[in-house]
Amino acid sequence: MNHSVEEIAAMVGADSLEYLSAQALPRLLNEHGKHFCSACFDGNYPTKIPKKTGKDRFEQKLSDRDLSR
């Protein structure tokens, strides 16, 4: 569902609603000494994403796993 800014403001009970740009948010947080993970916005994850993501990867013994992936 897509809603306008005015509709979203009404849904959350706000008088007004504005969005920050993806570039502004980390800049604002970093100014206050906070580090910001933006992976959910830009796909730049701070950790390596495993190639094999099936549930069976958690069912192997650690000694049997290929940890290089």
mmCIF file as gemmi writes it, N, C-alpha and C atoms, coordinates in Angstrom:
data_model
loop_
_atom_site.group_PDB
_atom_site.id
_atom_site.type_symbol
_atom_site.label_atom_id
_atom_site.label_alt_id
_atom_site.label_comp_id
_atom_site.label_asym_id
_atom_site.label_entity_id
_atom_site.label_seq_id
_atom_site.pdbx_PDB_ins_code
_atom_site.Cartn_x
_atom_site.Cartn_y
_atom_site.Cartn_z
_atom_site.occupancy
_atom_site.B_iso_or_equiv
_atom_site.pdbx_formal_charge
_atom_site.auth_seq_id
_atom_site.auth_asym_id
_atom_site.pdbx_PDB_model_num
ATOM 1 N N . MET Axp A 1 ? 0.832 -1.176 0 1 0 ? 1 A 1
ATOM 2 C CA . MET Axp A 1 ? 0 0 0 1 0 ? 1 A 1
ATOM 3 C C . MET Axp A 1 ? 0.881 1.246 0 1 0 ? 1 A 1
ATOM 4 N N . ASN Axp A 2 ? 0.577 2.196 -0.797 1 0 ? 2 A 1
ATOM 5 C CA . ASN Axp A 2 ? 1.3 3.466 -0.818 1 0 ? 2 A 1
ATOM 6 C C . ASN Axp A 2 ? 0.406 4.563 -0.275 1 0 ? 2 A 1
ATOM 7 N N . HIS Axp A 3 ? 0.946 5.337 0.632 1 0 ? 3 A 1
ATOM 8 C CA . HIS Axp A 3 ? 0.195 6.44 1.228 1 0 ? 3 A 1
ATOM 9 C C . HIS Axp A 3 ? 0.974 7.73 1.026 1 0 ? 3 A 1
ATOM 10 N N . SER Axp A 4 ? 0.255 8.805 0.956 1 0 ? 4 A 1
ATOM 11 C CA . SER Axp A 4 ? 0.895 10.115 0.846 1 0 ? 4 A 1
ATOM 12 C C . SER Axp A 4 ? 1.465 10.498 2.209 1 0 ? 4 A 1
ATOM 13 N N . VAL Axp A 5 ? 2.328 11.488 2.212 1 0 ? 5 A 1
ATOM 14 C CA . VAL Axp A 5 ? 2.901 11.992 3.458 1 0 ? 5 A 1
ATOM 15 C C . VAL Axp A 5 ? 1.788 12.461 4.389 1 0 ? 5 A 1
ATOM 16 N N . GLU Axp A 6 ? 0.796 13.133 3.842 1 0 ? 6 A 1
ATOM 17 C CA . GLU Axp A 6 ? -0.316 13.63 4.66 1 0 ? 6 A 1
ATOM 18 C C . GLU Axp A 6 ? -1.11 12.472 5.272 1 0 ? 6 A 1
ATOM 19 N N . GLU Axp A 7 ? -1.32 11.401 4.501 1 0 ? 7 A 1
ATOM 20 C CA . GLU Axp A 7 ? -2.045 10.238 5.024 1 0 ? 7 A 1
ATOM 21 C C . GLU Axp A 7 ? -1.265 9.558 6.151 1 0 ? 7 A 1
ATOM 22 N N . ILE Axp A 8 ? 0.037 9.421 5.983 1 0 ? 8 A 1
ATOM 23 C CA . ILE Axp A 8 ? 0.865 8.802 7.018 1 0 ? 8 A 1
ATOM 24 C C . ILE Axp A 8 ? 0.86 9.658 8.278 1 0 ? 8 A 1
ATOM 25 N N . ALA Axp A 9 ? 0.953 10.973 8.127 1 0 ? 9 A 1
ATOM 26 C CA . ALA Axp A 9 ? 0.9 11.877 9.279 1 0 ? 9 A 1
ATOM 27 C C . ALA Axp A 9 ? -0.405 11.695 10.038 1 0 ? 9 A 1
ATOM 28 N N . ALA Axp A 10 ? -1.495 11.583 9.309 1 0 ? 10 A 1
ATOM 29 C CA . ALA Axp A 10 ? -2.795 11.389 9.951 1 0 ? 10 A 1
ATOM 30 C C . ALA Axp A 10 ? -2.853 10.034 10.67 1 0 ? 10 A 1
ATOM 31 N N . MET Axp A 11 ? -2.29 9.002 10.062 1 0 ? 11 A 1
ATOM 32 C CA . MET Axp A 11 ? -2.3 7.658 10.667 1 0 ? 11 A 1
ATOM 33 C C . MET Axp A 11 ? -1.547 7.607 11.988 1 0 ? 11 A 1
ATOM 34 N N . VAL Axp A 12 ? -0.434 8.344 12.076 1 0 ? 12 A 1
ATOM 35 C CA . VAL Axp A 12 ? 0.37 8.31 13.302 1 0 ? 12 A 1
ATOM 36 C C . VAL Axp A 12 ? 0.019 9.447 14.254 1 0 ? 12 A 1
ATOM 37 N N . GLY Axp A 13 ? -0.928 10.281 13.861 1 0 ? 13 A 1
ATOM 38 C CA . GLY Axp A 13 ? -1.374 11.372 14.731 1 0 ? 13 A 1
ATOM 39 C C . GLY Axp A 13 ? -0.422 12.542 14.794 1 0 ? 13 A 1
ATOM 40 N N . ALA Axp A 14 ? 0.326 12.758 13.717 1 0 ? 14 A 1
ATOM 41 C CA . ALA Axp A 14 ? 1.284 13.87 13.686 1 0 ? 14 A 1
ATOM 42 C C . ALA Axp A 14 ? 0.676 15.088 13.013 1 0 ? 14 A 1
ATOM 43 N N . ASP Axp A 15 ? 1.096 16.27 13.457 1 0 ? 15 A 1
ATOM 44 C CA . ASP Axp A 15 ? 0.655 17.503 12.812 1 0 ? 15 A 1
ATOM 45 C C . ASP Axp A 15 ? 1.321 17.682 11.456 1 0 ? 15 A 1
ATOM 46 N N . SER Axp A 16 ? 2.568 17.215 11.349 1 0 ? 16 A 1
ATOM 47 C CA . SER Axp A 16 ? 3.301 17.297 10.093 1 0 ? 16 A 1
ATOM 48 C C . SER Axp A 16 ? 4.289 16.133 10.042 1 0 ? 16 A 1
ATOM 49 N N . LEU Axp A 17 ? 4.817 15.886 8.852 1 0 ? 17 A 1
ATOM 50 C CA . LEU Axp A 17 ? 5.751 14.779 8.669 1 0 ? 17 A 1
ATOM 51 C C . LEU Axp A 17 ? 6.745 15.141 7.584 1 0 ? 17 A 1
ATOM 52 N N . GLU Axp A 18 ? 8.01 14.933 7.867 1 0 ? 18 A 1
ATOM 53 C CA . GLU Axp A 18 ? 9.082 15.175 6.901 1 0 ? 18 A 1
ATOM 54 C C . GLU Axp A 18 ? 9.994 13.968 6.911 1 0 ? 18 A 1
ATOM 55 N N . TYR Axp A 19 ? 10.663 13.728 5.815 1 0 ? 19 A 1
ATOM 56 C CA . TYR Axp A 19 ? 11.633 12.644 5.727 1 0 ? 19 A 1
ATOM 57 C C . TYR Axp A 19 ? 13.034 13.206 5.599 1 0 ? 19 A 1
ATOM 58 N N . LEU Axp A 20 ? 13.988 12.526 6.236 1 0 ? 20 A 1
ATOM 59 C CA . LEU Axp A 20 ? 15.394 12.872 6.073 1 0 ? 20 A 1
ATOM 60 C C . LEU Axp A 20 ? 15.93 12.12 4.864 1 0 ? 20 A 1
ATOM 61 N N . SER Axp A 21 ? 16.886 12.699 4.198 1 0 ? 21 A 1
ATOM 62 C CA . SER Axp A 21 ? 17.528 11.98 3.1 1 0 ? 21 A 1
ATOM 63 C C . SER Axp A 21 ? 18.414 10.886 3.686 1 0 ? 21 A 1
ATOM 64 N N . ALA Axp A 22 ? 18.718 9.902 2.885 1 0 ? 22 A 1
ATOM 65 C CA . ALA Axp A 22 ? 19.597 8.818 3.336 1 0 ? 22 A 1
ATOM 66 C C . ALA Axp A 22 ? 20.975 9.359 3.7 1 0 ? 22 A 1
ATOM 67 N N . GLN Axp A 23 ? 21.39 10.452 3.089 1 0 ? 23 A 1
ATOM 68 C CA . GLN Axp A 23 ? 22.693 11.046 3.386 1 0 ? 23 A 1
ATOM 69 C C . GLN Axp A 23 ? 22.67 11.85 4.688 1 0 ? 23 A 1
ATOM 70 N N . ALA Axp A 24 ? 21.545 12.423 5.034 1 0 ? 24 A 1
ATOM 71 C CA . ALA Axp A 24 ? 21.459 13.288 6.214 1 0 ? 24 A 1
ATOM 72 C C . ALA Axp A 24 ? 21.439 12.51 7.526 1 0 ? 24 A 1
ATOM 73 N N . LEU Axp A 25 ? 20.81 11.362 7.558 1 0 ? 25 A 1
ATOM 74 C CA . LEU Axp A 25 ? 20.65 10.63 8.815 1 0 ? 25 A 1
ATOM 75 C C . LEU Axp A 25 ? 21.983 10.229 9.44 1 0 ? 25 A 1
ATOM 76 N N . PRO Axp A 26 ? 22.892 9.55 8.74 1 0 ? 26 A 1
ATOM 77 C CA . PRO Axp A 26 ? 24.164 9.216 9.39 1 0 ? 26 A 1
ATOM 78 C C . PRO Axp A 26 ? 24.981 10.457 9.754 1 0 ? 26 A 1
ATOM 79 N N . ARG Axp A 27 ? 24.871 11.495 8.955 1 0 ? 27 A 1
ATOM 80 C CA . ARG Axp A 27 ? 25.588 12.733 9.255 1 0 ? 27 A 1
ATOM 81 C C . ARG Axp A 27 ? 25.094 13.309 10.584 1 0 ? 27 A 1
ATOM 82 N N . LEU Axp A 28 ? 23.786 13.316 10.796 1 0 ? 28 A 1
ATOM 83 C CA . LEU Axp A 28 ? 23.226 13.827 12.047 1 0 ? 28 A 1
ATOM 84 C C . LEU Axp A 28 ? 23.627 12.968 13.232 1 0 ? 28 A 1
ATOM 85 N N . LEU Axp A 29 ? 23.545 11.654 13.072 1 0 ? 29 A 1
ATOM 86 C CA . LEU Axp A 29 ? 23.886 10.763 14.177 1 0 ? 29 A 1
ATOM 87 C C . LEU Axp A 29 ? 25.368 10.807 14.507 1 0 ? 29 A 1
ATOM 88 N N . ASN Axp A 30 ? 26.21 10.841 13.496 1 0 ? 30 A 1
ATOM 89 C CA . ASN Axp A 30 ? 27.652 10.86 13.732 1 0 ? 30 A 1
ATOM 90 C C . ASN Axp A 30 ? 28.091 12.144 14.426 1 0 ? 30 A 1
ATOM 91 N N . GLU Axp A 31 ? 27.363 13.236 14.213 1 0 ? 31 A 1
ATOM 92 C CA . GLU Axp A 31 ? 27.687 14.492 14.9 1 0 ? 31 A 1
ATOM 93 C C . GLU Axp A 31 ? 27.508 14.363 16.403 1 0 ? 31 A 1
ATOM 94 N N . HIS Axp A 32 ? 26.664 13.428 16.83 1 0 ? 32 A 1
ATOM 95 C CA . HIS Axp A 32 ? 26.392 13.241 18.251 1 0 ? 32 A 1
ATOM 96 C C . HIS Axp A 32 ? 27.125 12.027 18.813 1 0 ? 32 A 1
ATOM 97 N N . GLY Axp A 33 ? 28.157 11.554 18.096 1 0 ? 33 A 1
ATOM 98 C CA . GLY Axp A 33 ? 28.965 10.448 18.587 1 0 ? 33 A 1
ATOM 99 C C . GLY Axp A 33 ? 28.328 9.088 18.438 1 0 ? 33 A 1
ATOM 100 N N . LYS Axp A 34 ? 27.283 8.984 17.671 1 0 ? 34 A 1
ATOM 101 C CA . LYS Axp A 34 ? 26.616 7.697 17.459 1 0 ? 34 A 1
ATOM 102 C C . LYS Axp A 34 ? 27.033 7.145 16.099 1 0 ? 34 A 1
ATOM 103 N N . HIS Axp A 35 ? 27.18 5.84 16.039 1 0 ? 35 A 1
ATOM 104 C CA . HIS Axp A 35 ? 27.482 5.211 14.765 1 0 ? 35 A 1
ATOM 105 C C . HIS Axp A 35 ? 26.196 4.597 14.227 1 0 ? 35 A 1
ATOM 106 N N . PHE Axp A 36 ? 25.992 4.73 12.964 1 0 ? 36 A 1
ATOM 107 C CA . PHE Axp A 36 ? 24.727 4.364 12.345 1 0 ? 36 A 1
ATOM 108 C C . PHE Axp A 36 ? 24.939 3.297 11.275 1 0 ? 36 A 1
ATOM 109 N N . CYS Axp A 37 ? 24.237 2.187 11.384 1 0 ? 37 A 1
ATOM 110 C CA . CYS Axp A 37 ? 24.271 1.147 10.358 1 0 ? 37 A 1
ATOM 111 C C . CYS Axp A 37 ? 23.157 1.461 9.364 1 0 ? 37 A 1
ATOM 112 N N . SER Axp A 38 ? 23.519 1.664 8.119 1 0 ? 38 A 1
ATOM 113 C CA . SER Axp A 38 ? 22.539 2.026 7.094 1 0 ? 38 A 1
ATOM 114 C C . SER Axp A 38 ? 22.217 0.865 6.16 1 0 ? 38 A 1
ATOM 115 N N . ALA Axp A 39 ? 22.584 -0.346 6.542 1 0 ? 39 A 1
ATOM 116 C CA . ALA Axp A 39 ? 22.434 -1.51 5.658 1 0 ? 39 A 1
ATOM 117 C C . ALA Axp A 39 ? 20.994 -1.714 5.177 1 0 ? 39 A 1
ATOM 118 N N . CYS Axp A 40 ? 20.029 -1.482 6.035 1 0 ? 40 A 1
ATOM 119 C CA . CYS Axp A 40 ? 18.64 -1.705 5.616 1 0 ? 40 A 1
ATOM 120 C C . CYS Axp A 40 ? 18.171 -0.655 4.609 1 0 ? 40 A 1
ATOM 121 N N . PHE Axp A 41 ? 18.904 0.451 4.506 1 0 ? 41 A 1
ATOM 122 C CA . PHE Axp A 41 ? 18.557 1.486 3.542 1 0 ? 41 A 1
ATOM 123 C C . PHE Axp A 41 ? 19.361 1.384 2.248 1 0 ? 41 A 1
ATOM 124 N N . ASP Axp A 42 ? 20.665 1.096 2.383 1 0 ? 42 A 1
ATOM 125 C CA . ASP Axp A 42 ? 21.525 1.146 1.196 1 0 ? 42 A 1
ATOM 126 C C . ASP Axp A 42 ? 22.181 -0.179 0.819 1 0 ? 42 A 1
ATOM 127 N N . GLY Axp A 43 ? 21.987 -1.225 1.61 1 0 ? 43 A 1
ATOM 128 C CA . GLY Axp A 43 ? 22.547 -2.539 1.289 1 0 ? 43 A 1
ATOM 129 C C . GLY Axp A 43 ? 24.026 -2.684 1.599 1 0 ? 43 A 1
ATOM 130 N N . ASN Axp A 44 ? 24.637 -1.682 2.222 1 0 ? 44 A 1
ATOM 131 C CA . ASN Axp A 44 ? 26.053 -1.765 2.599 1 0 ? 44 A 1
ATOM 132 C C . ASN Axp A 44 ? 26.16 -2.313 4.018 1 0 ? 44 A 1
ATOM 133 N N . TYR Axp A 45 ? 26.298 -3.635 4.105 1 0 ? 45 A 1
ATOM 134 C CA . TYR Axp A 45 ? 26.326 -4.299 5.402 1 0 ? 45 A 1
ATOM 135 C C . TYR Axp A 45 ? 27.717 -4.236 6.017 1 0 ? 45 A 1
ATOM 136 N N . PRO Axp A 46 ? 27.811 -4.016 7.347 1 0 ? 46 A 1
ATOM 137 C CA . PRO Axp A 46 ? 29.118 -3.931 8.003 1 0 ? 46 A 1
ATOM 138 C C . PRO Axp A 46 ? 29.776 -5.294 8.191 1 0 ? 46 A 1
ATOM 139 N N . THR Axp A 47 ? 29.054 -6.36 7.918 1 0 ? 47 A 1
ATOM 140 C CA . THR Axp A 47 ? 29.586 -7.712 8.02 1 0 ? 47 A 1
ATOM 141 C C . THR Axp A 47 ? 29.411 -8.428 6.694 1 0 ? 47 A 1
ATOM 142 N N . LYS Axp A 48 ? 30.173 -9.47 6.51 1 0 ? 48 A 1
ATOM 143 C CA . LYS Axp A 48 ? 30.096 -10.261 5.298 1 0 ? 48 A 1
ATOM 144 C C . LYS Axp A 48 ? 28.791 -11.06 5.299 1 0 ? 48 A 1
ATOM 145 N N . ILE Axp A 49 ? 28.089 -11.063 4.19 1 0 ? 49 A 1
ATOM 146 C CA . ILE Axp A 49 ? 26.851 -11.819 4.064 1 0 ? 49 A 1
ATOM 147 C C . ILE Axp A 49 ? 27.201 -13.2 3.529 1 0 ? 49 A 1
ATOM 148 N N . PRO Axp A 50 ? 26.809 -14.27 4.223 1 0 ? 50 A 1
ATOM 149 C CA . PRO Axp A 50 ? 27.146 -15.61 3.749 1 0 ? 50 A 1
ATOM 150 C C . PRO Axp A 50 ? 26.447 -15.936 2.435 1 0 ? 50 A 1
ATOM 151 N N . LYS Axp A 51 ? 27.142 -16.685 1.578 1 0 ? 51 A 1
ATOM 152 C CA . LYS Axp A 51 ? 26.545 -17.086 0.305 1 0 ? 51 A 1
ATOM 153 C C . LYS Axp A 51 ? 25.502 -18.164 0.519 1 0 ? 51 A 1
ATOM 154 N N . LYS Axp A 52 ? 25.763 -19.061 1.457 1 0 ? 52 A 1
ATOM 155 C CA . LYS Axp A 52 ? 24.819 -20.137 1.749 1 0 ? 52 A 1
ATOM 156 C C . LYS Axp A 52 ? 23.965 -19.701 2.929 1 0 ? 52 A 1
ATOM 157 N N . THR Axp A 53 ? 22.682 -19.487 2.692 1 0 ? 53 A 1
ATOM 158 C CA . THR Axp A 53 ? 21.819 -18.973 3.758 1 0 ? 53 A 1
ATOM 159 C C . THR Axp A 53 ? 20.697 -19.934 4.135 1 0 ? 53 A 1
ATOM 160 N N . GLY Axp A 54 ? 20.776 -21.178 3.683 1 0 ? 54 A 1
ATOM 161 C CA . GLY Axp A 54 ? 19.744 -22.154 4.029 1 0 ? 54 A 1
ATOM 162 C C . GLY Axp A 54 ? 19.774 -22.505 5.503 1 0 ? 54 A 1
ATOM 163 N N . LYS Axp A 55 ? 18.658 -22.952 6.018 1 0 ? 55 A 1
ATOM 164 C CA . LYS Axp A 55 ? 18.569 -23.26 7.443 1 0 ? 55 A 1
ATOM 165 C C . LYS Axp A 55 ? 19.497 -24.388 7.851 1 0 ? 55 A 1
ATOM 166 N N . ASP Axp A 56 ? 19.857 -25.272 6.915 1 0 ? 56 A 1
ATOM 167 C CA . ASP Axp A 56 ? 20.71 -26.399 7.264 1 0 ? 56 A 1
ATOM 168 C C . ASP Axp A 56 ? 22.122 -25.982 7.655 1 0 ? 56 A 1
ATOM 169 N N . ARG Axp A 57 ? 22.535 -24.771 7.337 1 0 ? 57 A 1
ATOM 170 C CA . ARG Axp A 57 ? 23.882 -24.334 7.717 1 0 ? 57 A 1
ATOM 171 C C . ARG Axp A 57 ? 24.027 -24.234 9.223 1 0 ? 57 A 1
ATOM 172 N N . PHE Axp A 58 ? 22.923 -24.117 9.951 1 0 ? 58 A 1
ATOM 173 C CA . PHE Axp A 58 ? 22.976 -24.048 11.408 1 0 ? 58 A 1
ATOM 174 C C . PHE Axp A 58 ? 22.914 -25.434 12.04 1 0 ? 58 A 1
ATOM 175 N N . GLU Axp A 59 ? 22.675 -26.434 11.227 1 0 ? 59 A 1
ATOM 176 C CA . GLU Axp A 59 ? 22.522 -27.791 11.745 1 0 ? 59 A 1
ATOM 177 C C . GLU Axp A 59 ? 23.801 -28.605 11.613 1 0 ? 59 A 1
ATOM 178 N N . GLN Axp A 60 ? 24.873 -28.013 11.122 1 0 ? 60 A 1
ATOM 179 C CA . GLN Axp A 60 ? 26.158 -28.697 11.001 1 0 ? 60 A 1
ATOM 180 C C . GLN Axp A 60 ? 26.998 -28.448 12.246 1 0 ? 60 A 1
ATOM 181 N N . LYS Axp A 61 ? 27.889 -29.391 12.524 1 0 ? 61 A 1
ATOM 182 C CA . LYS Axp A 61 ? 28.85 -29.18 13.6 1 0 ? 61 A 1
ATOM 183 C C . LYS Axp A 61 ? 29.796 -28.068 13.178 1 0 ? 61 A 1
ATOM 184 N N . LEU Axp A 62 ? 30.245 -27.275 14.121 1 0 ? 62 A 1
ATOM 185 C CA . LEU Axp A 62 ? 31.186 -26.202 13.798 1 0 ? 62 A 1
ATOM 186 C C . LEU Axp A 62 ? 32.435 -26.755 13.118 1 0 ? 62 A 1
ATOM 187 N N . SER Axp A 63 ? 32.885 -27.908 13.549 1 0 ? 63 A 1
ATOM 188 C CA . SER Axp A 63 ? 34.103 -28.496 12.981 1 0 ? 63 A 1
ATOM 189 C C . SER Axp A 63 ? 33.907 -28.938 11.528 1 0 ? 63 A 1
ATOM 190 N N . ASP Axp A 64 ? 32.651 -29.12 11.097 1 0 ? 64 A 1
ATOM 191 C CA . ASP Axp A 64 ? 32.368 -29.554 9.72 1 0 ? 64 A 1
ATOM 192 C C . ASP Axp A 64 ? 32.076 -28.385 8.792 1 0 ? 64 A 1
ATOM 193 N N . ARG Axp A 65 ? 31.959 -27.199 9.317 1 0 ? 65 A 1
ATOM 194 C CA . ARG Axp A 65 ? 31.574 -26.045 8.499 1 0 ? 65 A 1
ATOM 195 C C . ARG Axp A 65 ? 32.754 -25.487 7.715 1 0 ? 65 A 1
ATOM 196 N N . ASP Axp A 66 ? 32.442 -24.986 6.537 1 0 ? 66 A 1
ATOM 197 C CA . ASP Axp A 66 ? 33.428 -24.242 5.75 1 0 ? 66 A 1
ATOM 198 C C . ASP Axp A 66 ? 33.214 -22.777 6.101 1 0 ? 66 A 1
ATOM 199 N N . LEU Axp A 67 ? 34.037 -22.244 6.975 1 0 ? 67 A 1
ATOM 200 C CA . LEU Axp A 67 ? 33.84 -20.875 7.47 1 0 ? 67 A 1
ATOM 201 C C . LEU Axp A 67 ? 34.411 -19.824 6.539 1 0 ? 67 A 1
ATOM 202 N N . SER Axp A 68 ? 34.972 -20.232 5.412 1 0 ? 68 A 1
ATOM 203 C CA . SER Axp A 68 ? 35.544 -19.253 4.499 1 0 ? 68 A 1
ATOM 204 C C . SER Axp A 68 ? 34.501 -18.591 3.617 1 0 ? 68 A 1
ATOM 205 N N . ARG Axp A 69 ? 33.27 -19.085 3.649 1 0 ? 69 A 1
ATOM 206 C CA . ARG Axp A 69 ? 32.223 -18.507 2.805 1 0 ? 69 A 1
ATOM 207 C C . ARG Axp A 69 ? 31.472 -17.434 3.506 1 0 ? 69 A 1
